Amino acid sequence: MYADLPARTCERGGGMWRTRKGFLYKILGLLLCYALLLAVLTISESFRPESTIKNMFDALWYSAVTFTTVGYGDYYPVTAVGRVVGFLFLVTSLGFLSVIIGQVTSLIMVYRENRKMGFQGTDFTQHVVIIGWDSFAKSIVIQLMRAGKKVAVVTSRKDDIDLIYQEFGSRDIFVLFGDLVSTEPLEKVNIRDSLGVFLNNGGDTEKLILLLNLKRGYPGCDCIVTLDNGDLRETFLAAGVTFVLSKNEISAKLVSSYIFEPEVAELASDLLSSVEGSEDEYDLQQYRVLPENSCVGMKYEELFDKLKKEFNILLLGLSRKEELSGEFHTYKMPLEPLEIRSGDYVIVIVNGKTEGDMQRLFGVSEGK
């Protein structure tokens, strides 16, 4: 099913080239006929003393004012052959203008259509790429935009484009119409400078195919995926996915928790959402520790006490890039003494008010 995608792409490319080549031949043929008519007009008129058309330049000027329907009357043919040529110029002028106007209109329409479809690409950086659009992707975009992130969406349905822009505007979201398995269109969403890619392109099989293609073309790309079948978790991890979740497992945990500990389930659900400026809404967030930050060199316990006493912010842990593996390791409420380093990420619980305190204290917005 997918093996012939490159072939079909080549066929479309070849068809476009043949179309352009044929159009070019038509233009060259028209120019040749035009030059021939100018030559005939010049030869037939230049031998008559009373003629105003004496050379090729005069013939060119006469054809120009005739084609544009200006008709100054300063040049005109007097011979029978010259008048036949003039009549041809006169008759074809309206058709010529119609063709020019039609071509310009067509080019403008093609430009607008390509822009709408996202074929001109985006200059977004540090954004999130979502491949595949549905109600679940829409919910994710809402959460990302609340966190101040830009999003690029790839969809295979043209009808989605207008709906997405109507819902979210065009400042912080970019939509590309393209194939959901091929990686060919992904350069247009600037995937190399993105924070990560969320694979939402259908079932688990389609996601695995896209993951393999992504890792082959963009080996350093962070990929996130949610699975319908949690048993495939190890398969996706082996294929190179950065983070994998099973939607059924998350729902099952929340539902089962709500049955016998409803308050815990409500708090967990609240922490999974983004805050919107309310002191009653809480969110889990992470902030990067910059080299000039005052907490560099502090012990974990000291930072815990500082955030709790001064801002009522709860420090849950920190994430640190390990020197040997080069991967991040998360320390959750560590018991052993840890010193805060530059480049660490502190993980905290904030509400709508204390979120601003964290941003001022650490000098960065949440996230990587």
N, C-alpha and C positions, 0 to 999 in steps of 0.2 A: 504493500500500500504506500509506503514511504520511500521505497528505494528509487522510484521514478521521479521524485521531486526535483533533483538537479536536472534531469533530462527535460522535464517540462519547463523548468526555468530557462534552459538553453533554447528550447523551442520558441518560448515567448520572446527571448532576446533576439533570436534569429529572425523571427517574424517582424519585430520592430525595425531591425536593420534593413530588411527587404523593403518595408514600407517607406523608410526614409530614403533608401537608394532609388526607389521608383519615383518618389516625389522630386528628388534631385534631378533625375533624368528629364522629368517633365519641365522643370524650370530651365534646364539647359536647352531643351528643344524650343521652348517659347522664346528664349533669348536669341537663339539662332534664327528663328523665323523673323523676329523683330529686326535683327541686324540686316537680314536679306531684304526686307521691305524698305528699310532706310536706304540701302544701296540702290534699289530699283527707283525709289522716289528721287534720289539725288541725280542719278544718271538721266532719268527722263526729263527732269526740270532744268538741269544746269545748262542745256543746249538752247533753251528758249530765252531770248533777250528780255522779254517782258516778265519772266518768272522772278519771283522774290526768293525762291529757294535755289541758291547757287552752289552750296557745298553740303557736306555731311553734317556740319554743325547746325546749319539752317534747318535741315531735315529733322535733326534731333529735337531742336526747339519746337518746330511745328508739331511733331508727334507728342511732345510733352504737354503743350497747351491743349492739344486735342484730347489726349487721354484724360487729362484732369478737367475737361469740359470748360476750361477758362475761355479759350478762343479769342485772343487779342485781335486777330485779323491782320497782323503785321506780316505774316507769312501765309501763303496759300498756293495750292497747285493750279496750274493752268493747262496742263496736258491731260489727255484722256487717261493715260496710264497713272499719272500723278493723282488724278481725282479718284481713280479706283482705289489706289493705296490710301488716300485720305479718307475715303468712305469706309474702308476696312478699319482704319484707326478709330473713326467715329463710332462705328457699330460695336467694336470690341471694347471701347473705353468704359461703357457702363458695366459690361461683364467683368472687365479687369478690376474695376473698383469694387464690385460685389465680391470678387474672389479675395481681394486684399482685406476688405472689411471682415469677410467670413473667416479668413485665416487668423486675423488678429483676435477676433472674438473667440475663436476656438482655442487659441493659445492661452488667452486669459482664463477661459473656463477650465482648461487642463491644469493650469497653474493653481487655481483655487481648489480644484478637486485633489490635486497632489498634496497641497498644503493641508487640506482637511483630513486626508488619509494619513498624514504624518510622514509622507515620503521624503520631505526635506530634512527630517531629523530634528533633534533637540540639542541644546547646549547645557541641559541640566547636569549638575555634578552633585555628588553626595546625596543621591536620590535613591528611591526604591523602585525596582522594576517588577511589575506584576504581569505574568503571562497567563492570559485567560481571564474572562470577565463573567461574573455572575453575582448573585446577592452576597455571597461570602466575601468575594473580592471587594465589593462595595463597602461592606462593614470594615474591612481592613483599611481601605483608603480613608474612611472617616476617622479611624483611630490615628493613622499616620499624620493626617492633616492637623488633627488636634495637637499633635506633638511637634508641629511646624516642619514636617518633612515634605519634600516634593516627590511626586510619583509619576512614573511612566508606565502606561498600560498598553499591552499588546492584545488585540482582540481579532478574531477571525470573522466577526459579524459587523457589517457596515452600519447597521441600525444602532449599535452600541455607541458609536462615536458621538452623535448629537446628544444622546441621552446623558452620557458622561459629562460632556461640556456644560449641558444645561444644569446638571446637578452640582458640579464643582467649579465651574468657570474654567479659565484657561491659564491662569497665572501660575498655579502650583501643580498642574497636572498636564501631561502630554499623552496623546492617544495615537497609537500606530496600528493601522490595519495590516495584518500579515498572517503568515502561517504560524501555527502554534507548536509545531514540531521542529521545523527548520530553524537554524541559528542565523541564516542569511540576513534577515531584517534587523537583527539585534544591534548592529552597529549604529542604526539610526536612533536608538534609545540611549546611546552613549553608555553601554553596559560596562565598559572598562572603568569608568569613573563612578560607578554606582556603589551604594552601600551593600546591596545584596539583591538577589532575585528570588521572588516567591513564585514557585511553580504551581499554577492553578489551571492547567490546560486539559482538564478532563479526568479520566480514570487513572489508576496507578500505573497502568502499562504505558500510556501516553507520557506521563510524568517521568517515568524511568527512561524512555527513549530520548526525551528532551534533555534530561540530566546528563546522559552519556554524551550527547552532542555538545552540550554546553561545556562539559569538562574537557572535551577534545579541543574546542575552539578557544575557550577561556579558562584555562586550568586554575587560575587564581580567584575565580569568581565564587563568592559565597552564595550557596543555594539553600533555600528554605522550602520545605514541602510538608503538606499535611496529607496523610494517607487514609484511604477508606479501610484498608486491610492492615492492621497493626503488625501482622506477622511478617510483613515485608520490610520492617524497620532495618534489620541488619543488612538486607540486600541494598537498600538505598545508602546506608552508611558506607558500605564497601564500595559503592559506585562514586562516592565522593561528596555526598550531600553534607552540608554544614550543620543543619539542624532539621530534625524530623519529628513530627507530632502526628498522633492519630486522633482525628476529630471524634471518633466514637469513644476513645478512652477518656478524653477530657470531659465529654458530655456525661459519660457513665459515672465518673468520679464526682462531678457536681451534683448529679441527680441522686446518687446513693448517699452522698454527704448530706444533702438537704433532707433526706428521709429521717435520719436520726440525729443530725446536728445542723439544723437549718441556719442558725446564726453563723456558723463557720462557712457554710456554702455561700451565704449572702456576702460575707466579707471577702471570700475568695473571688467571687464574681465581680465585686467592686474593684478589687486590686488588679483585675485583668483589663479594666477599662481605663480610659484616660481622664484626668481631672479637667474641669472646665471652670476653674476659678472659685469653686465652692469649698469652704472649710470642712464640709461634711463628706466630700468625695476624696478618696485616696487612690494612690497609684504607685506601682513599683517602677522606679527609674534608676538609671545609672549615669554617673558623671565622671568625666576624665579628670585626673589630677595633673594639672600643668606644672612645669618645673618651678614657676614663681609662686605657686600656691603656698600659703602659710602652713598648711597641714602636712607638707612634705617633711618627713623625719619624725612625725608624731607616731606614737603607738596606737594600735587599733583601738584599745580601750579608751585612750585619751580623746580620740576623735569621736568615739561613741558617746562619751559623756558630754563633749562640747556641743554636738548636734542636738542631743536630747535636751540639755538644760537651756541652751540659748535659743533654739529654734523649734523645739518639740518635733524634731525629725529623727526617725528611727533608722539607725545604720544596721543593715542585715548582713553585709558581707562585702567583699571586694574581689575583683577579678584582676589577675596579674598574668602577664606574658612570661612564660617560663623560658629561661635562657637556653636550655638543651633542646627542647622540642620545638620552641618557637610558637607554641599554641597557648591560648589563655586558659588558666585554671581558676575556678571560682572557689573562694574560701567562704563558706557559709557560717556566720557567727563563730569565727575561729577561737578555739580555746588557747592555742599556743600564741605566744607574743609575736605580733607582726608589726613591722614598721612601714608606714605609708611611704610609697615611692612615687616619683614622677612617672607618669604613664599608666599607673593603676586606674581602675575604674571602681568607684565606690557605689554600692547598691543600697538604695534607701527607700523608705516609704514616706511619701509627701502628700500633702493635700493642696488645694488650689492656692492657698496663701503661702505655704512654705516652699512651694515649687519655685517661686520667685526668689526666695532667700537662698536656695541652693544655687540658682543660676548666678546670683551676685557673688556668693561666697567662692564658687569655683571658676567663675568667669567664662563658662561655656554653657551651651544648651544641653539637654539630656541626650543620651545615645552616643554611639561611636561616631 
